[in-house]
Amino acid sequence: MTSSLSRLLFEGSGRRFRPNAPLDSALVTERTLSQRERNRALLARQLLLEPADLPIPRTVERIGGLQAQYAPSAYVGLWTRLKGFRRDALTSALERRSVVQGTLMRSTIHLVSARDYPALAAGVRAARRGSWLRAARGAADERTMAGTAARLRSNRRIFRSRGPSNASAGFKRNTPHPPASGCGRR
């Protein structure tokens, strides 16, 4: 609590002001927010009550990043939050790298400011690495990879010699079968 606010609370109370003393609960009245007030506060925090007049990087900083797993959703998300948003404004911000798309929270793609990205990426790095290691468990070894590369080179030769319409039988025989992606493993 700021010193000036503390002074106001103690003024006229006949008590001596002590800046580091715990605040007496009798001086603070609490009010529980209604469901509607909580909903409105959430919408306001997410800039969904009324369009804001902010630059794109500041907007995504204010809302804590914008999920952009499906690329058009970032454009729609900003259009709903910003006054006079133009599609090319986000494209330009991405090209200038003032905003960044990256795999961040919940291992999904988010749009964040370039300033926030390093801290957010560092915060999820260990979890992402653990997820990757679990998914990569049992991944192909060097010999399997060499065999797969040889089959792919063979497919290229088949395609060139037979043409696209006649190559499917050779492809089926030579195409490696990838392991499960690990999506179901946790």
Backbone torsions as a table, in degrees:
resi	resn	phi	psi	omega
1	MET	NA	137.3	-178.8
2	THR	-70.0	153.2	-177.9
3	SER	-59.9	-42.3	-177.4
4	SER	-65.5	-37.4	177.8
5	LEU	-67.3	-41.7	177.8
6	SER	-59.9	-43.1	179.6
7	ARG	-60.2	-42.6	-179.8
8	LEU	-62.3	-39.2	-179.7
9	LEU	-66.5	-35.2	-177.1
10	PHE	-86.7	-19.9	-178.7
11	GLU	-57.4	130.7	176.7
12	GLY	77.5	0.3	-179.1
13	SER	-88.2	-7.3	-178.4
14	GLY	76.1	7.6	-179.6
15	ARG	-107.3	151.3	179.1
16	ARG	-79.3	137.4	179.3
17	PHE	-75.2	125.3	174.9
18	ARG	-129.1	108.1	-172.4
19	PRO	-58.1	-32.7	-176.0
20	ASN	-101.2	5.0	179.9
21	ALA	-75.4	147.0	177.5
22	PRO	-62.7	146.1	-177.7
23	LEU	-75.6	131.5	178.8
24	ASP	-70.7	124.5	-177.0
25	SER	-63.8	-21.5	178.7
26	ALA	-68.5	-20.6	-179.5
27	LEU	-84.4	-14.5	-176.4
28	VAL	-110.3	127.2	174.7
29	THR	-103.0	135.9	-179.4
30	GLU	-106.1	144.5	176.3
31	ARG	-132.6	132.0	178.4
32	THR	-84.9	132.5	178.3
33	LEU	-74.2	144.7	175.7
34	SER	-75.5	166.0	177.9
35	GLN	-57.7	-43.3	179.0
36	ARG	-61.9	-42.9	179.2
37	GLU	-64.2	-40.0	177.2
38	ARG	-64.4	-43.2	178.7
39	ASN	-61.9	-44.2	-179.9
40	ARG	-65.0	-39.1	178.6
41	ALA	-63.5	-41.2	178.2
42	LEU	-63.8	-46.1	178.9
43	LEU	-62.5	-40.3	179.1
44	ALA	-65.4	-42.3	-179.9
45	ARG	-62.3	-34.6	179.8
46	GLN	-87.8	8.2	179.5
47	LEU	60.4	35.6	-178.4
48	LEU	-106.4	-2.0	177.1
49	LEU	-83.0	-44.5	178.0
50	GLU	-147.3	143.3	-178.4
51	PRO	-59.7	137.9	-179.4
52	ALA	-95.4	158.9	176.9
53	ASP	-110.9	72.2	-176.2
54	LEU	-127.3	154.8	171.6
55	PRO	-69.7	157.0	-176.3
56	ILE	-58.1	-48.5	-179.9
57	PRO	-58.8	-40.9	179.6
58	ARG	-66.0	-35.8	179.3
59	THR	-62.8	-50.1	-178.0
60	VAL	-69.3	-27.4	173.6
61	GLU	-67.2	-42.9	-177.1
62	ARG	-63.7	-37.6	-177.4
63	ILE	-95.4	1.2	175.8
64	GLY	79.0	28.4	-179.5
65	GLY	97.0	153.9	-177.7
66	LEU	-125.4	122.9	-179.5
67	GLN	-65.1	132.4	-175.6
68	ALA	-137.2	41.0	-180.0
69	GLN	-59.3	-39.4	174.9
70	TYR	-104.9	114.7	-169.3
71	ALA	-48.2	-45.9	-179.3
72	PRO	-62.3	-20.8	-177.9
73	SER	-64.8	-29.9	177.4
74	ALA	-65.2	-40.4	179.7
75	TYR	-66.4	-44.9	179.7
76	VAL	-66.0	-42.4	179.6
77	GLY	-59.2	-41.2	178.8
78	LEU	-75.6	-35.3	178.4
79	TRP	-60.8	-36.1	-179.7
80	THR	-75.8	-15.4	-173.8
81	ARG	-109.3	-20.3	-171.7
82	LEU	-117.2	138.4	174.7
83	LYS	-67.0	132.8	173.8
84	GLY	60.9	28.5	-179.7
85	PHE	-63.0	134.8	175.3
86	ARG	-117.5	140.7	-177.5
87	ARG	-55.7	-42.2	-177.6
88	ASP	-68.9	-16.2	178.1
89	ALA	-66.7	-41.1	177.6
90	LEU	-69.8	-42.6	178.0
91	THR	-57.5	-44.7	178.5
92	SER	-63.7	-41.1	179.4
93	ALA	-63.3	-38.0	176.4
94	LEU	-67.2	-42.6	179.3
95	GLU	-64.9	-38.0	178.2
96	ARG	-76.5	-11.9	-177.9
97	ARG	65.2	30.2	172.7
98	SER	-81.9	-20.3	169.0
99	VAL	-127.3	154.7	-173.7
100	VAL	-133.3	141.7	170.3
101	GLN	-101.9	131.2	-180.0
102	GLY	-157.2	160.4	176.7
103	THR	-78.5	112.0	-173.7
104	LEU	-130.3	-109.1	-172.2
105	MET	-65.0	134.3	-178.1
106	ARG	56.2	25.9	-179.5
107	SER	53.9	35.2	174.3
108	THR	-116.7	164.4	-176.5
109	ILE	-79.7	127.6	178.6
110	HIS	-125.7	152.0	173.3
111	LEU	-100.8	120.8	-179.9
112	VAL	-135.7	166.4	177.0
113	SER	-72.7	153.6	177.5
114	ALA	-60.9	-31.4	179.9
115	ARG	-69.1	-37.1	-179.0
116	ASP	-82.7	-24.1	-171.9
117	TYR	-55.3	-49.8	-176.6
118	PRO	-56.9	-42.5	-179.4
119	ALA	-68.2	-42.1	179.6
120	LEU	-66.2	-43.0	179.4
121	ALA	-62.9	-41.2	178.2
122	ALA	-64.3	-35.9	-178.6
123	GLY	-67.7	-28.5	-178.3
124	VAL	-106.2	-0.6	-174.5
125	ARG	-56.8	-48.9	-176.8
126	ALA	-63.5	-42.7	179.4
127	ALA	-65.0	-41.2	179.1
128	ARG	-65.1	-41.8	179.5
129	ARG	-63.3	-43.8	178.0
130	GLY	-60.1	-42.0	178.0
131	SER	-63.0	-43.7	180.0
132	TRP	-63.8	-43.1	-179.7
133	LEU	-63.6	-38.6	177.2
134	ARG	-65.2	-41.2	-178.9
135	ALA	-70.8	-31.9	-176.8
136	ALA	-84.4	-6.7	179.5
137	ARG	-55.6	128.7	-180.0
138	GLY	79.2	14.3	178.8
139	ALA	-65.2	163.2	-175.3
140	ALA	-61.9	143.2	175.8
141	ASP	-88.7	-178.8	-176.7
142	GLU	-58.3	-42.8	-177.6
143	ARG	-65.1	-42.4	178.4
144	THR	-63.7	-42.0	179.1
145	MET	-63.0	-40.5	178.9
146	ALA	-63.8	-41.1	177.8
147	GLY	-64.1	-40.6	177.9
148	THR	-63.4	-43.5	178.7
149	ALA	-61.3	-40.5	179.0
150	ALA	-64.0	-41.8	178.6
151	ARG	-65.1	-38.5	178.6
152	LEU	-66.4	-38.4	176.0
153	ARG	-64.3	-38.4	177.4
154	SER	-63.2	-41.7	177.6
155	ASN	-59.4	-40.5	179.5
156	ARG	-62.1	-43.1	178.6
157	ARG	-64.1	-43.0	179.2
158	ILE	-60.7	-45.7	-178.9
159	PHE	-60.0	-45.6	-178.6
160	ARG	-66.8	-38.6	-176.2
161	SER	-79.5	-36.7	-175.3
162	ARG	-98.0	-20.4	-176.0
163	GLY	86.5	163.2	-174.0
164	PRO	-62.2	-36.5	-175.0
165	SER	-76.1	-23.6	-176.5
166	ASN	-107.8	6.9	-172.9
167	ALA	-92.2	-9.5	-170.3
168	SER	-62.2	-37.4	-179.3
169	ALA	-62.9	-43.3	178.5
170	GLY	-66.7	-35.7	179.5
171	PHE	-64.3	-43.5	-178.0
172	LYS	-60.6	-38.8	-179.0
173	ARG	-70.6	-36.3	-172.4
174	ASN	-100.9	-8.1	-176.2
175	THR	-79.9	126.8	179.3
176	PRO	-69.0	150.7	177.2
177	HIS	-99.1	111.9	-176.2
178	PRO	-69.7	149.7	175.7
179	PRO	-70.7	166.6	177.0
180	ALA	-57.4	148.2	-174.7
181	SER	-70.8	-15.5	-178.3
182	GLY	89.8	6.1	-177.5
183	CYS	-60.5	-33.1	-177.9
184	GLY	-83.8	-10.0	-179.0
185	ARG	-86.2	137.0	176.4
186	ARG	-139.8	NA	NA
